[in-house]
Amino acid sequence: MSTDIQTIRKLAHLARLEFNEEKEQEMLQDLNKILNWVDQLRELDTENIEPLTHMSQEMNVFREDVAENTVSHEKALLNAPKKDSDYFRVPKVME
């Protein structure tokens, strides 16, 4: 299976992309490579192969979600442009 330059232009229009002629040719070659690869995949016999829900049998291992103070209150206030004792000072945002 292969495609032509008109298909590339139509896809570019639908995707709101703009290509010069050189890029159109590159995209045409890349798309044809992809389509050829898909054709190769179609040749495989997948009749007795079960569909995968995951790429491997491994399960995700998550770490415990433990709250901890990574930056102390004092260190956080050191970089504040304005501060008022223990608080950040910010411009008023509500009337």
C-alpha distances in whole Angstrom, upper triangle without the diagonal:
4,7,10,14,15,13,14,18,18,17,19,22,21,22,25,24,24,23,24,22,22,21,18,17,17,15,12,12,13,10,8,10,10,6,6,10,9,7,10,12,11,13,16,19,20,23,26,25,27,25,26,29,29,28,31,34,37,38,39,42,44,47,50,50,54,55,57,58,56,58,62,63,65,62,60,63,63,60,61,62,64,66,69,70,68,65,63,64,61,61,62,59,61,64
4,7,10,12,10,11,15,15,14,17,19,19,20,22,21,21,20,21,19,18,17,15,13,14,12,9,9,11,8,5,8,9,7,7,11,11,10,13,15,15,16,19,22,23,26,29,28,30,28,29,30,31,29,33,36,38,40,40,43,45,48,51,51,54,55,57,58,56,57,61,62,64,61,59,61,62,58,59,60,63,64,68,69,67,64,61,62,60,60,61,58,60,63
4,7,8,6,8,11,11,11,14,16,16,17,19,18,18,17,18,16,16,15,12,11,13,11,7,9,10,8,6,10,11,8,10,13,13,13,16,18,17,19,22,25,26,28,32,30,32,29,30,32,32,31,35,38,40,41,41,44,45,48,51,51,54,55,56,57,55,57,60,61,63,60,58,60,61,57,58,58,61,63,66,68,66,63,60,61,58,58,59,56,57,60
4,5,6,7,9,10,11,13,15,16,17,18,17,17,15,15,13,14,14,10,10,12,10,7,9,12,10,9,13,14,12,14,17,17,17,20,21,21,23,26,29,30,32,35,34,35,33,34,35,35,34,38,41,43,44,44,47,48,50,53,53,56,57,58,59,57,58,61,62,64,61,59,61,61,58,58,59,61,63,67,68,66,64,60,61,58,58,59,56,58,60
4,5,5,6,9,10,10,12,14,15,16,14,13,11,12,10,11,11,7,8,10,9,6,10,12,10,11,14,15,14,16,19,19,20,22,24,24,26,29,32,33,35,38,37,38,35,36,37,37,36,39,43,44,45,44,47,48,51,53,53,56,56,57,58,56,57,60,61,62,59,57,59,59,56,56,56,59,61,64,67,65,62,59,59,56,56,57,54,56,58
4,5,5,6,9,10,10,12,14,15,14,13,13,14,12,14,14,10,11,14,12,10,13,15,13,13,17,17,16,18,21,21,21,24,25,25,27,30,33,33,36,39,37,38,35,36,37,38,37,40,44,45,46,45,48,49,51,54,53,56,57,58,59,57,57,61,61,63,60,58,60,60,57,57,57,59,62,65,67,65,62,59,59,56,55,56,53,55,57
4,5,5,6,8,10,11,12,14,13,14,13,15,14,15,14,10,12,13,11,9,12,13,10,11,15,14,13,16,18,17,18,21,22,22,25,27,30,30,32,35,34,34,32,32,33,34,33,37,40,41,42,42,45,45,48,51,50,53,54,55,56,54,55,58,59,61,58,56,58,58,55,55,55,58,60,63,65,63,60,57,57,54,54,55,51,53,56
4,5,5,6,9,10,10,12,10,11,10,12,11,12,10,7,9,10,7,6,10,11,9,10,14,13,13,16,18,18,19,22,23,23,26,28,31,31,33,36,34,35,32,32,33,33,32,36,39,40,41,40,43,44,46,49,48,51,52,53,53,51,52,56,56,58,55,53,55,55,52,52,52,55,57,60,62,60,57,54,55,52,51,52,49,51,54
4,5,5,6,9,10,10,9,9,8,10,10,13,11,8,11,12,10,10,13,14,12,14,17,17,17,20,22,21,23,25,26,26,29,31,34,34,37,40,38,38,35,35,36,36,35,39,42,43,43,42,45,46,48,51,50,53,53,54,54,52,53,56,57,58,56,53,55,55,52,52,52,54,57,60,62,60,57,54,54,51,50,51,48,50,52
4,5,5,6,9,10,10,11,12,14,14,16,14,11,14,15,12,12,16,16,13,15,18,17,17,20,22,21,22,25,26,26,28,31,33,33,35,38,36,36,33,34,34,35,34,38,41,42,42,42,45,45,48,50,49,52,52,54,54,52,53,56,57,59,56,53,55,56,52,52,52,55,57,60,62,60,57,54,54,51,50,51,47,49,51
4,5,5,6,8,8,10,11,14,15,16,13,11,13,14,10,11,14,13,11,14,16,15,15,18,19,18,20,23,23,23,27,28,31,31,33,36,33,33,30,30,31,31,31,34,38,39,39,38,41,41,44,46,45,48,49,50,51,49,50,53,54,55,53,50,52,53,49,49,50,52,54,57,59,57,54,51,51,48,48,48,45,47,50
4,5,5,6,5,6,8,11,12,14,11,9,12,13,10,11,15,14,12,15,18,17,17,20,21,21,23,26,26,26,29,31,34,33,36,38,36,36,33,33,33,33,32,36,39,40,40,39,42,41,44,46,45,48,48,49,50,48,48,52,52,54,51,48,50,51,47,47,47,50,52,55,57,55,52,49,49,46,46,46,43,45,48
4,5,5,6,8,10,13,14,17,14,12,15,16,13,14,18,17,16,18,21,20,20,23,25,24,26,28,29,29,32,34,36,36,38,41,38,38,35,35,35,35,35,38,42,42,42,41,44,43,46,48,47,49,49,51,51,49,50,53,53,55,52,49,51,52,48,48,48,50,52,55,58,56,53,49,49,46,45,46,43,44,47
4,5,8,10,13,16,17,19,17,14,18,18,15,16,19,18,16,19,21,19,19,23,24,22,24,27,27,27,30,32,34,33,35,38,36,35,32,32,31,32,32,36,39,40,39,38,41,41,43,46,44,47,47,49,49,48,48,52,52,54,51,48,50,51,47,47,47,49,51,54,57,55,51,48,48,45,45,45,42,43,45
4,5,9,11,15,17,18,15,14,17,17,13,15,18,16,15,18,20,18,19,22,23,22,24,27,26,27,30,32,34,33,35,37,35,34,31,31,30,30,30,34,37,37,37,36,38,38,40,43,41,44,44,46,46,44,45,48,48,50,48,45,47,47,44,44,44,46,48,51,53,51,48,45,45,42,42,42,39,41,44
4,7,10,14,16,18,15,14,17,17,15,17,20,18,17,21,22,21,22,25,26,25,27,30,30,30,34,35,38,37,39,41,39,38,35,34,33,34,34,37,40,40,40,38,41,40,42,44,43,46,45,47,47,45,45,48,48,50,48,45,46,47,43,43,43,45,47,50,53,51,48,45,45,41,41,41,38,40,42
4,7,10,13,14,11,11,14,14,12,14,17,16,15,18,20,19,20,23,24,24,26,29,29,30,33,34,37,36,39,41,39,38,35,34,34,34,33,37,40,40,40,38,41,40,42,45,43,46,46,47,47,45,45,48,48,50,47,44,46,47,43,43,43,45,48,51,53,51,48,45,45,42,41,42,40,42,44
4,7,10,12,9,9,13,13,11,14,17,16,16,19,21,21,22,25,26,26,28,30,31,32,34,36,39,39,41,44,41,41,38,37,37,37,36,39,43,43,43,41,44,43,45,48,46,49,48,49,49,47,47,50,51,52,49,46,48,48,44,45,44,47,49,53,55,53,50,47,47,44,43,44,42,44,46
4,6,8,5,6,9,10,9,11,14,14,14,17,19,19,20,23,24,25,26,29,29,31,33,35,38,38,41,43,41,41,38,37,37,37,36,39,43,43,43,42,44,44,46,49,47,50,50,51,50,48,48,52,52,53,50,48,50,50,46,46,46,49,51,55,57,55,52,49,49,46,46,47,44,47,49
4,6,5,6,9,10,10,12,14,15,16,18,20,21,22,24,26,27,28,30,32,33,35,37,40,40,43,46,44,44,41,40,41,40,39,42,46,46,46,45,47,47,49,52,51,53,53,53,53,51,51,54,55,56,52,50,52,52,48,48,48,51,54,57,59,58,55,51,51,49,48,50,47,49,52
4,6,5,6,9,10,10,13,14,15,16,19,20,21,22,24,26,27,29,30,31,33,36,39,40,42,45,43,44,41,41,41,41,39,43,46,47,47,46,49,49,51,54,53,55,55,56,56,53,54,57,58,59,56,53,55,55,51,52,51,54,57,61,63,61,58,55,55,52,52,53,51,53,55
4,5,5,6,9,10,11,13,14,16,17,19,20,21,23,25,26,27,29,31,32,35,38,39,42,44,42,43,40,39,40,39,38,41,44,45,46,45,47,47,49,52,51,54,54,54,54,52,52,55,56,57,54,52,54,53,50,51,50,54,56,60,62,60,58,54,54,52,52,53,51,53,56
4,5,5,6,8,10,10,12,14,15,16,18,20,21,22,24,26,27,29,31,32,36,36,39,42,39,40,37,36,37,36,34,38,41,41,42,41,43,44,46,49,48,50,50,51,51,48,49,52,53,54,51,49,51,51,47,48,48,51,53,57,59,57,54,51,52,49,49,50,48,50,53
4,5,5,6,9,10,10,12,14,15,16,18,20,21,22,24,26,27,29,31,34,35,38,40,38,39,36,36,36,36,34,38,41,42,43,42,44,45,47,50,49,52,52,53,53,51,51,55,56,57,54,51,53,53,50,50,50,53,56,59,61,59,57,53,54,51,51,52,49,52,54
4,5,5,6,9,10,11,12,14,15,16,18,20,21,23,25,26,27,30,33,34,37,40,38,39,36,36,37,36,34,38,41,42,43,42,45,46,48,51,51,53,54,55,55,52,53,57,58,59,55,53,56,55,52,53,53,56,58,62,64,62,59,56,56,54,54,55,52,55,58
4,5,5,6,9,10,11,12,14,15,17,19,20,21,23,25,26,28,32,32,36,38,36,37,34,33,34,34,32,35,38,39,40,39,42,42,45,48,47,50,50,51,51,49,50,53,54,56,52,50,53,52,49,50,50,53,56,59,61,59,56,53,54,51,52,53,51,53,56
4,5,5,6,8,10,10,12,14,15,16,18,20,21,23,25,27,30,30,33,36,33,34,31,31,32,31,30,33,37,37,38,37,40,41,43,46,45,48,49,50,50,48,49,52,53,55,51,49,52,52,48,49,49,52,55,58,60,58,55,52,53,50,50,51,49,51,54
4,6,5,6,9,10,10,12,14,15,16,18,20,21,23,25,29,29,32,35,33,34,31,31,32,32,31,34,38,39,40,39,42,43,46,49,48,51,52,53,53,51,52,56,57,58,55,53,55,55,52,53,53,56,58,61,63,61,59,55,56,53,54,55,52,54,57
4,6,5,6,9,10,10,12,14,15,17,19,20,22,24,27,28,31,34,32,33,31,31,32,32,29,33,36,37,39,38,41,42,45,48,48,51,52,53,53,51,52,56,57,58,55,53,56,55,52,53,54,57,59,62,64,62,59,56,57,55,55,56,54,56,59
4,5,5,6,9,10,11,13,14,15,17,19,21,22,26,26,29,32,29,30,28,28,29,28,26,29,33,34,35,35,38,39,41,44,44,47,48,49,50,47,48,52,54,55,52,50,52,52,49,50,51,54,56,59,61,58,56,53,54,52,52,54,51,53,56
4,5,5,6,9,10,11,12,14,15,17,19,21,24,24,27,30,28,29,26,26,27,27,26,29,33,34,35,35,38,39,41,44,44,47,48,50,50,48,50,53,54,56,53,51,54,54,51,51,52,55,57,60,62,59,57,54,55,52,52,54,51,53,56
4,5,5,6,9,10,10,12,14,15,17,19,23,24,27,29,28,29,27,27,29,29,27,30,34,35,37,37,40,41,44,47,47,50,51,53,54,51,53,56,58,59,56,54,57,57,54,55,56,59,60,64,65,63,60,57,58,56,56,57,55,57,60
4,5,5,6,9,10,11,13,14,16,18,21,22,25,28,26,27,25,25,27,27,24,28,31,32,34,34,37,39,41,45,45,48,49,51,52,49,51,55,56,58,55,53,56,56,53,54,55,58,59,63,64,61,59,56,58,55,56,57,55,57,60
4,5,5,6,9,10,11,13,15,16,20,20,23,25,23,24,22,22,24,23,21,25,28,30,31,31,34,36,39,42,42,45,47,48,49,47,49,52,54,56,53,51,54,54,51,52,53,56,57,60,62,59,57,54,56,53,54,55,52,54,57
4,5,5,6,9,10,11,13,15,18,19,22,24,23,24,22,23,24,25,23,26,30,32,33,33,37,38,41,44,45,48,49,51,52,50,52,56,57,59,56,54,57,57,54,55,56,59,60,63,65,62,60,57,58,56,56,57,54,56,59
4,5,5,6,9,10,11,13,17,18,21,24,22,24,23,23,26,26,24,27,30,32,34,35,38,40,43,46,46,50,51,53,54,52,54,57,59,61,58,56,59,59,56,57,58,61,63,66,67,64,62,60,61,58,59,60,57,59,63
4,5,5,6,9,10,12,15,16,19,22,20,22,20,20,22,22,20,23,27,28,30,31,34,36,39,42,43,46,48,49,51,49,51,55,56,58,55,53,56,57,54,55,56,59,61,64,65,62,60,57,59,57,58,59,56,58,61
4,5,5,6,9,10,14,14,17,20,18,19,17,18,20,21,19,22,26,28,29,30,34,35,39,42,42,46,47,49,51,49,51,55,56,58,55,54,57,57,54,55,57,59,60,63,65,62,59,57,59,56,57,58,55,57,60
4,5,5,7,9,13,14,17,19,18,20,19,20,23,24,22,25,28,30,32,33,37,39,42,45,46,49,51,53,54,53,55,58,60,62,59,57,60,61,58,59,60,63,64,67,68,66,63,61,62,60,61,62,59,60,64
4,5,5,7,11,13,16,18,17,19,19,20,23,23,21,23,26,29,31,32,36,38,41,44,45,49,51,52,54,52,54,58,60,62,59,57,60,61,58,59,61,63,65,68,69,66,64,61,63,61,62,63,60,62,65
4,5,6,9,10,13,15,14,16,15,16,19,19,17,20,23,26,28,29,32,35,38,41,42,46,48,50,51,50,52,56,58,60,57,55,58,59,56,58,59,62,63,65,66,63,61,59,61,59,60,61,58,60,63
4,5,8,9,11,14,14,16,15,17,20,21,20,22,25,28,30,31,35,37,41,44,44,48,50,52,54,52,55,58,60,62,60,58,61,62,59,60,62,64,65,68,69,66,64,61,63,61,62,62,59,61,64
4,7,9,11,14,14,17,17,19,22,23,21,24,26,29,32,33,37,39,43,46,47,50,53,54,56,55,57,61,63,65,62,60,64,64,62,63,64,67,68,71,72,69,67,64,66,64,65,66,63,65,68
4,6,9,11,11,14,14,16,19,20,18,21,23,26,28,30,34,36,40,43,44,48,50,52,54,53,55,59,61,63,60,59,62,63,60,62,63,66,67,69,70,67,65,63,65,63,64,65,62,64,67
4,6,8,9,12,13,16,19,20,19,21,23,26,28,31,34,37,40,43,45,48,51,53,55,54,57,60,62,65,62,60,64,65,62,64,65,68,68,71,72,68,67,65,67,65,66,67,64,65,69
4,6,5,8,9,12,16,17,16,18,20,23,25,28,31,34,37,40,42,45,48,50,53,51,54,58,60,62,60,58,61,62,60,61,63,65,66,68,69,66,64,62,64,62,63,64,61,62,66
4,6,8,10,14,17,19,19,20,21,25,27,30,33,36,39,42,44,47,50,52,55,54,57,60,62,65,62,60,64,65,63,64,66,68,68,71,71,68,66,64,66,65,66,66,63,64,68
4,7,10,12,16,18,17,18,19,23,25,28,31,34,38,40,42,45,48,51,53,53,56,59,61,64,61,60,63,64,62,63,66,68,68,70,70,67,65,64,66,64,66,66,63,64,68
4,6,9,12,14,14,15,16,19,21,24,28,30,34,37,38,42,45,47,50,49,52,55,57,60,58,56,59,60,59,60,62,64,64,66,67,63,62,60,63,61,62,63,60,61,65
4,6,9,12,12,13,14,17,19,22,25,28,31,34,36,39,42,44,47,46,50,53,55,57,55,54,57,58,56,57,60,62,62,64,64,61,59,58,60,58,60,60,57,58,62
4,7,9,10,12,13,16,18,20,23,26,30,32,33,37,40,42,45,44,47,50,52,55,53,51,54,55,53,54,56,58,58,61,61,58,56,55,57,55,56,57,54,55,58
4,5,7,9,10,13,14,16,20,22,26,29,30,34,36,39,41,40,43,47,48,51,49,47,51,52,50,51,53,55,55,58,58,54,53,51,54,52,54,54,51,53,56
4,7,9,10,12,12,14,17,20,23,26,27,31,33,36,38,38,41,44,46,48,46,45,48,49,47,48,51,52,52,54,55,51,50,48,51,49,51,51,48,49,53
4,5,7,9,9,11,15,17,21,23,25,28,31,33,36,35,38,41,43,46,44,42,46,47,45,46,49,50,50,53,53,49,48,47,49,48,49,50,47,49,52
4,7,9,11,12,15,18,22,25,26,30,32,34,37,35,38,42,44,46,44,43,46,47,45,47,49,51,51,54,54,50,49,48,50,49,50,51,49,50,54
4,5,8,10,13,17,20,23,25,28,31,33,36,35,38,41,44,46,44,43,46,47,46,47,50,52,52,54,54,50,49,48,51,49,52,52,50,52,55
4,7,10,12,16,19,22,24,27,31,33,36,35,38,41,44,47,44,43,47,48,47,48,51,53,52,54,54,51,50,49,51,50,53,53,51,53,56
4,7,9,12,16,18,21,24,27,29,32,31,35,38,40,43,41,40,44,45,43,45,48,50,49,51,51,47,46,46,49,48,50,51,49,50,54
4,6,10,13,15,18,21,24,27,30,29,33,36,38,41,39,38,41,42,41,43,46,47,47,49,48,44,44,43,46,45,47,48,46,47,51
4,6,10,13,15,18,21,23,26,26,29,32,34,37,35,34,37,39,38,39,42,43,43,45,44,41,40,39,42,41,44,45,43,44,48
4,7,10,12,15,18,20,24,23,27,30,32,35,33,32,36,37,36,38,41,42,41,43,43,39,38,38,41,41,43,44,42,44,48
4,7,9,12,15,17,20,20,23,26,28,31,30,29,32,34,33,34,37,39,38,40,39,35,35,34,37,37,40,41,39,41,44
4,6,9,12,14,17,17,21,23,26,28,27,26,30,31,31,32,35,37,36,37,36,33,32,32,36,36,38,39,38,40,44
4,6,10,12,15,16,20,22,24,27,26,25,29,30,30,31,35,36,34,36,35,31,31,31,34,34,38,38,37,39,42
4,7,10,13,14,17,19,21,24,23,22,26,28,28,28,32,33,31,32,31,28,27,28,31,31,34,35,33,35,38
4,6,10,11,15,17,19,22,21,20,24,26,26,27,30,31,29,30,29,25,25,26,29,30,33,34,33,35,38
4,7,9,12,13,15,18,18,17,20,22,23,23,27,27,25,26,25,21,21,22,26,26,30,30,30,31,35
4,6,9,10,13,16,15,15,18,20,20,21,25,26,24,25,23,20,20,21,25,26,29,30,30,32,35
4,6,7,9,12,11,11,14,16,17,18,22,22,20,21,20,16,17,18,21,23,26,28,28,30,33
4,7,10,12,10,10,14,15,15,17,21,22,20,22,21,17,18,18,22,23,26,28,29,31,34
4,7,8,6,6,10,11,12,13,17,18,17,19,17,14,15,15,19,20,24,26,26,29,32
4,5,5,6,9,10,12,13,17,17,15,17,15,12,13,14,18,20,24,26,27,29,32
4,6,5,6,9,11,11,15,15,12,13,11,8,9,11,14,17,21,22,24,26,29
4,5,5,6,9,10,14,13,11,12,10,8,10,11,15,17,21,23,25,27,30
4,5,5,7,9,13,14,12,14,13,11,12,12,16,18,21,24,25,28,31
4,6,6,7,11,12,11,13,12,10,10,9,13,15,18,21,22,25,28
4,5,5,9,9,7,10,9,8,8,7,10,13,16,19,21,23,26
4,6,8,10,9,12,11,11,11,10,13,15,18,21,23,26,29
4,6,9,9,13,14,13,12,10,12,13,17,20,21,25,27
4,5,6,10,11,11,9,7,8,10,13,16,18,21,24
4,7,10,13,13,11,8,8,9,11,15,17,20,23
4,7,10,11,9,6,5,7,10,13,16,19,21
4,6,7,6,5,5,8,11,14,17,19,21
4,6,5,6,6,10,13,14,17,19,21
4,6,8,10,13,16,18,21,22,24
4,7,10,13,16,18,20,22,24
4,6,9,13,14,16,18,20
4,6,10,12,14,17,19
4,7,9,12,14,16
4,6,8,12,14
4,6,9,11
4,6,8
4,7
4
